[in-house]
Amino acid sequence: MAGLGCVVLFVGAMFHLAVGYPLAAKAISASNLETGLQTGLRSSFLLLGCVWLMLAVIAMAGTLAGGRTGRAVVLFAGLGLLAQIPVWVGMMGWFVGNEMILAASVLMVAGGLLLKSTS
């Protein structure tokens, strides 16, 4: 279950980077924001996708490793994602990206709770 959550997070991050980033970058470039703000927004969007990719890989390593440390890594990653959902929904409302990350975090937390804590 935790591994499935990692895969969902990985796929969500890839959609964010491959589909969302070009659209967001185009919209930001067309805006009347200062150049510094445009660069910052594009960088933030790109960095969020990269962080999700790293988190998916790290959580998958924890899932495959098992044991106490692996369980802690998966739970930390899943709970960290879960804590971000209310902020995103409050700022942007519900959409497929938030729902994918919510599904990934719930799967990771549930799977982390089911991992055996002993090696």
N, C-alpha and C positions, 0 to 999 in steps of 0.2 A: 504494500500500500504506500509506503514511504517512497519507494522507487518510482511508482506511478506519479506521485506528487512532484517528484524531481523532474520527470519527463514533461509533465504539464507545465511546470515552471520554465523549463528549457524552451519548449515550443512557444510559450507566451512571450518569452524574452526575444526569441528569434522573430516573431511577428512584430513585436515592438520595434526592433531594429530594422528589419527588412521592409516592412510595409509602413509602419507608423512614422519612422524617422524621416524618410524622404517627403512624406506629406506635411509633416510638422515643419520641417526645414523650409519647404517652399512657402508655407503660410507665414512663417516668421519672417522670411526674407521680404515678403510682400507687405508686411506691416509697416507702420510708421514709427516703430520703436528705434531708439538710438542703436548704433552699431554694436556698442558694448552689451546692451541688453539682448539684442538678437543673438550674439555669440554666446552669451551666458545661457539663454534658453535652449539653444541647439545643443550646447555642451551638456546641460542638465538632462535633457531627453536622452542623449546618447549614453551618458554615464549610468542612468537608471537601468537601461537595457543591459549594459555590461555588468552591473552589480547583480542583476537577476541571473545572468549566465553563470557568474562565479558562484553565487549562492546555490544554484542548481547542481553544479559540479561538486562543490564541497559537501552538500547534503547527500548527494549520491555516494560519495566516498564514505561518508559516515554510515549510510545505509548498508553498503557492502562490507564495511569493517565490522559492524555490529558491536556488541559489548557496551560497557558503560559510556565510553567516550563517543562511540558512534551514535548511541541513543541520545546523548546530550547534544551533539552537533545537529542531529535531525530535528530535535525538539526546539532548539534555539533558533534554527533557521525558519521552521514552520511558525513558531510563535512570533518571531520578528516580522514575518510577512503578514500574519494575521493582525498584528497591531497597527499596521499601516492602512488597512482597508477602510476603517472609518474616516480617516483623513482624506483619502482619495475620493470616496463616495460623497463626502461632504463638499468637496471642491468641484468635482466633475460629474457627480451623479453615477448611476449604474450604466455600464456598457460592457461589452464582451471582454475587454481587457481586465477590468476589475473582477469580473466573474471568473476568469481563468486563474487569476492570482489567488482569489478566495478559494477556489477548488484545490489548487496546488497546496496552499497553506493548510487547509483542513486535512487533505490526504497525508501531508507530511507529519502533522501533529498526531493524527490517529495512528499512522504507521510507526512513528517514533514511540508512541505509548505501547505499541504491540511488540517492539523489538525487545529481545531478551537483554537484560542489563548485565548479565555475566558473560564473560568471554568463553 
